[in-house]
Amino acid sequence: MINALESSSTRPYLIRALYEWCTDNGFTPYVAVQVDETVQVPREYVKNGEIVLNISFDATSSLKLGNDFIEFKARFAGTAREISVPVGRVIAIYARENGQGMAFPAPAPAAPQEGHADAPAPAQAPARSPLRDASRGGSGAPEGDAGKIVHLVTGEDGSETVDADSPDEPPRPPSGGGTRPSLKRIK
């Protein structure tokens, strides 16, 4: 019998399930990724250490949603690029049209390896992200809240609300047009 520490991560399975849900319902699946040196994406599209990628059938070629990596080919400004994202760097998957999906705890920053003179200095922390902050339970939340599930929702009137048990609301995510998503913690 495998205990919880020996079992594989649920993140790749949840990503595949939400991808399937999006495609079955005619929605466009987007993934938000916290970028570091292990992520292979066009760096010119990275903002505040994050990138949002359209992983729909129409936007990708050779999409593989594996247990360790999400890999595909896509065009950026007309140029074909190979994309490789470690599953652990995915911080959310959601439907573009209604914002429904799931956010995950942000990965811990990688510590520079000892003994490497060329190891990069730790980068300055990127600006606060609503996906990252809400997945931790809001700004200033204890680390123990990192395992809680966050659900992306849109208010009935199209307005955004964030239910992250935090008195200060994080910055609003960029909008792709239409109704903007927000975050709500599911306890």
C-alpha positions in Angstrom: 0.0 0.0 0.0 1.3 3.4 -0.9 1.2 6.2 1.6 0.5 9.9 0.8 4.2 10.8 0.8 5.0 8.1 -1.8 2.1 8.7 -4.1 2.4 10.8 -7.2 1.1 14.4 -7.4 -2.5 15.0 -8.2 -1.7 18.2 -10.1 -1.2 16.6 -13.6 -4.4 14.6 -13.2 -6.4 17.7 -12.2 -4.9 19.6 -15.1 -6.0 16.8 -17.6 -9.4 16.6 -16.0 -10.0 20.4 -16.3 -8.6 20.4 -19.8 -11.1 17.7 -20.8 -13.9 19.6 -19.1 -13.1 22.8 -20.9 -12.9 21.1 -24.3 -16.1 19.0 -23.7 -18.0 22.2 -23.0 -16.6 24.3 -25.8 -14.4 26.5 -23.6 -10.8 27.6 -24.3 -8.4 26.1 -21.7 -5.7 28.5 -20.4 -2.9 27.7 -18.0 -1.1 30.2 -15.9 2.6 29.3 -15.4 5.1 30.6 -12.9 8.2 30.9 -15.1 11.8 30.0 -14.0 14.8 28.5 -15.8 13.0 25.1 -16.2 10.2 26.5 -18.2 10.6 26.7 -22.0 8.4 29.6 -23.2 9.0 32.7 -25.3 10.5 35.0 -22.6 9.2 38.2 -24.4 5.7 37.2 -23.3 6.5 36.7 -19.6 5.2 39.4 -17.3 6.0 39.5 -13.6 7.5 36.1 -13.7 4.3 34.5 -15.2 2.8 33.6 -18.5 -0.7 32.5 -19.5 -0.9 30.0 -22.3 -3.8 29.0 -24.5 -3.6 25.1 -24.6 -6.7 24.6 -26.8 -6.6 22.2 -29.7 -6.8 25.1 -32.2 -3.9 26.9 -30.6 -1.5 24.0 -30.2 0.1 21.2 -32.1 1.3 17.9 -30.6 -0.1 18.7 -27.2 1.1 16.2 -24.5 -0.3 16.6 -21.0 2.1 14.3 -19.2 2.7 13.7 -15.5 5.9 15.7 -15.5 5.6 18.1 -18.4 3.1 19.9 -20.6 4.6 20.0 -24.0 3.3 21.4 -27.3 4.1 23.6 -30.3 2.4 26.9 -30.8 2.8 30.1 -32.9 3.7 33.4 -31.2 3.6 36.4 -33.6 3.6 33.9 -36.5 6.7 32.1 -35.4 6.4 28.4 -34.4 7.8 27.7 -30.9 8.3 24.6 -28.8 6.8 24.9 -25.3 7.7 22.8 -22.3 6.3 23.5 -18.9 7.0 21.4 -15.8 3.6 20.5 -14.3 4.8 21.8 -11.0 5.2 25.3 -12.4 1.5 25.4 -13.4 -0.3 27.7 -11.0 -3.8 27.6 -12.6 -5.9 26.1 -15.3 -9.2 27.8 -16.3 -11.7 28.4 -19.1 -11.1 31.7 -20.8 -14.8 32.3 -21.4 -16.0 32.1 -17.8 -12.9 31.9 -15.6 -13.9 28.5 -14.0 -11.0 26.3 -13.2 -8.5 25.7 -10.4 -5.5 27.4 -9.0 -2.7 25.5 -7.4 -0.2 26.5 -4.7 2.8 28.3 -6.2 6.0 26.3 -6.4 8.7 27.1 -4.0 11.6 29.1 -5.5 14.5 27.0 -6.4 17.6 27.5 -4.2 20.9 28.0 -6.1 23.1 24.9 -6.0 26.1 25.1 -3.8 29.5 24.9 -5.5 28.4 26.5 -8.7 30.1 29.9 -9.3 27.8 30.6 -12.2 24.6 29.9 -10.3 22.3 32.9 -10.7 21.6 35.1 -7.8 18.0 34.7 -6.4 15.7 36.9 -8.5 13.7 39.6 -6.9 10.2 38.3 -6.2 7.8 39.1 -9.0 4.8 41.4 -8.3 1.9 39.9 -6.5 -0.3 37.7 -8.6 -4.0 37.0 -7.7 -3.6 33.4 -8.8 -0.5 32.9 -6.6 -1.8 34.9 -3.6 -5.2 33.2 -3.6 -3.7 29.8 -3.9 -1.8 30.5 -0.7 -5.0 31.8 1.0 -4.5 35.5 0.3 -1.6 37.7 1.2 -0.2 37.1 4.6 -1.9 33.7 5.0 0.0 31.0 6.8 1.7 28.4 4.6 -0.6 25.7 5.9 -3.3 27.1 3.7 -1.3 26.3 0.5 -3.1 23.0 0.0 -6.6 24.5 -0.2 -8.4 24.5 -3.6 -9.2 27.8 -5.2 -12.1 28.1 -7.7 -12.2 30.8 -10.3 -15.6 32.4 -10.5 -17.4 35.4 -11.9 -20.0 37.4 -10.0 -23.6 37.4 -11.3 -23.3 41.0 -12.4 -20.0 40.3 -14.2 -18.0 42.0 -11.4 -15.0 40.3 -9.8 -14.8 39.3 -6.2 -12.0 37.5 -4.4 -12.8 35.3 -1.5 -9.4 34.6 0.0 -10.0 35.4 3.6 -7.8 38.4 3.3 -8.8 42.0 4.2 -6.8 43.4 1.3 -7.9 42.4 -2.2 -5.0 41.3 -4.5 -4.7 43.0 -7.9 -7.2 42.0 -10.6 -6.0 39.6 -13.3 -5.8 40.9 -16.9 -8.9 40.5 -19.0 -9.1 38.8 -22.3 -12.3 40.6 -23.1 -15.8 40.0 -21.8 -16.5 38.9 -18.3 -13.4 38.9 -16.0 -12.8 35.9 -13.7 -12.0 36.1 -10.0 -11.0 33.7 -7.3 -13.0 32.0 -4.6 -11.6 29.6 -2.0 -13.4 26.3 -1.7 -13.1 25.1 1.9 
